[in-house]
Amino acid sequence: MKVVDRNLSSGSAVEAGRTQETQRASSTTGSAGTAQPSNGDRVEFSNTLGSLARAMTAFSASHASKVQSLAAQYQSGSYHPDSAATSRAMVAHALTPGDE
């Protein structure tokens, strides 16, 4: 199963969803302070998810910057890759157990 959440790029979106859920839970509590039973499924995300989303956003920006720099070098003719280093890295990656 694949879950796509377009809000992962922003930690504040996760926090906003949590705030809304908290408000809904508060409005469903009875006068004795106990929560009414829920008829639907419930999903909770930890703070780790927000941290992961921020890290992935930073990585994506860094990666895009590197790709843009390499593209500029290639277009100007100043990019000269080390084919021996590239081939060694490809073989090492292929022989590493657990990598796909």
VEXDREN-2710 file (C-alpha; in Angstrom, 1 decimal):
% VEXDREN-2710
k/r/px/py/pz
1/MET/0.0/0.0/0.0
2/LYS/1.3/3.4/-0.9
3/VAL/0.3/6.5/1.0
4/VAL/0.9/9.9/-0.6
5/ASP/0.7/13.0/1.6
6/ARG/1.3/16.2/-0.2
7/ASN/1.6/18.0/3.2
8/LEU/4.9/16.2/4.1
9/SER/7.0/19.0/2.9
10/SER/5.7/21.2/5.7
11/GLY/6.0/20.2/9.3
12/SER/3.5/22.8/10.2
13/ALA/0.8/21.0/8.2
14/VAL/1.3/18.0/10.4
15/GLU/1.0/20.1/13.5
16/ALA/-2.1/21.8/12.1
17/GLY/-3.7/18.4/11.6
18/ARG/-2.9/17.4/15.1
19/THR/-4.3/20.6/16.5
20/GLN/-7.6/20.0/14.6
21/GLU/-7.8/16.4/15.8
22/THR/-7.2/17.6/19.4
23/GLN/-10.0/20.2/19.0
24/ARG/-12.4/17.5/17.7
25/ALA/-11.5/15.2/20.5
26/SER/-12.2/18.0/23.0
27/SER/-15.6/18.6/21.5
28/THR/-16.6/14.9/21.7
29/THR/-15.8/14.5/25.4
30/GLY/-18.7/14.0/27.7
31/SER/-19.5/15.9/30.8
32/ALA/-17.6/13.4/32.9
33/GLY/-14.5/14.0/30.8
34/THR/-14.4/10.7/29.0
35/ALA/-14.2/10.5/25.3
36/GLN/-17.1/9.2/23.3
37/PRO/-16.3/6.0/21.3
38/SER/-15.1/6.7/17.7
39/ASN/-16.7/4.8/14.8
40/GLY/-13.8/5.5/12.3
41/ASP/-10.2/4.6/12.0
42/ARG/-7.7/6.9/13.6
43/VAL/-4.1/7.7/12.6
44/GLU/-1.6/9.5/14.7
45/PHE/1.8/10.8/13.5
46/SER/4.7/11.4/15.9
47/ASN/6.9/14.4/15.9
48/THR/9.5/12.3/14.1
49/LEU/7.4/12.5/11.0
50/GLY/7.7/16.3/11.0
51/SER/11.4/16.1/11.6
52/LEU/11.7/13.6/8.7
53/ALA/9.7/15.8/6.4
54/ARG/12.0/18.8/7.2
55/ALA/15.1/16.7/6.6
56/MET/13.8/15.4/3.3
57/THR/12.9/18.9/2.2
58/ALA/16.5/20.1/3.0
59/PHE/17.9/17.1/1.2
60/SER/15.8/17.7/-1.8
61/ALA/16.9/21.3/-2.0
62/SER/20.6/20.4/-1.5
63/HIS/20.3/17.6/-4.2
64/ALA/18.6/20.0/-6.6
65/SER/21.4/22.5/-6.1
66/LYS/24.0/19.9/-6.8
67/VAL/22.2/18.7/-10.0
68/GLN/21.9/22.2/-11.2
69/SER/25.6/22.9/-10.6
70/LEU/26.6/19.7/-12.5
71/ALA/24.2/20.6/-15.4
72/ALA/25.8/24.0/-15.7
73/GLN/29.3/22.5/-15.7
74/TYR/28.3/19.9/-18.3
75/GLN/26.7/22.6/-20.5
76/SER/29.8/24.8/-20.3
77/GLY/32.1/21.8/-21.1
78/SER/33.9/22.0/-17.8
79/TYR/32.5/18.8/-16.3
80/HIS/35.1/15.9/-16.5
81/PRO/33.9/12.9/-14.5
82/ASP/36.3/10.3/-13.2
83/SER/35.2/7.1/-15.0
84/ALA/37.4/4.8/-12.9
85/ALA/35.9/6.2/-9.6
86/THR/32.4/6.0/-11.1
87/SER/32.9/2.3/-12.1
88/ARG/34.4/1.4/-8.7
89/ALA/31.5/3.0/-6.9
90/MET/28.9/1.2/-9.2
91/VAL/30.6/-2.2/-8.5
92/ALA/30.9/-1.5/-4.8
93/HIS/27.2/-0.6/-4.7
94/ALA/26.2/-3.7/-6.6
95/LEU/28.1/-5.9/-4.2
96/THR/26.8/-4.4/-1.0
97/PRO/24.3/-6.7/0.6
98/GLY/20.9/-5.3/1.3
99/ASP/21.0/-2.5/-1.2
100/GLU/18.5/-2.4/-4.0
END
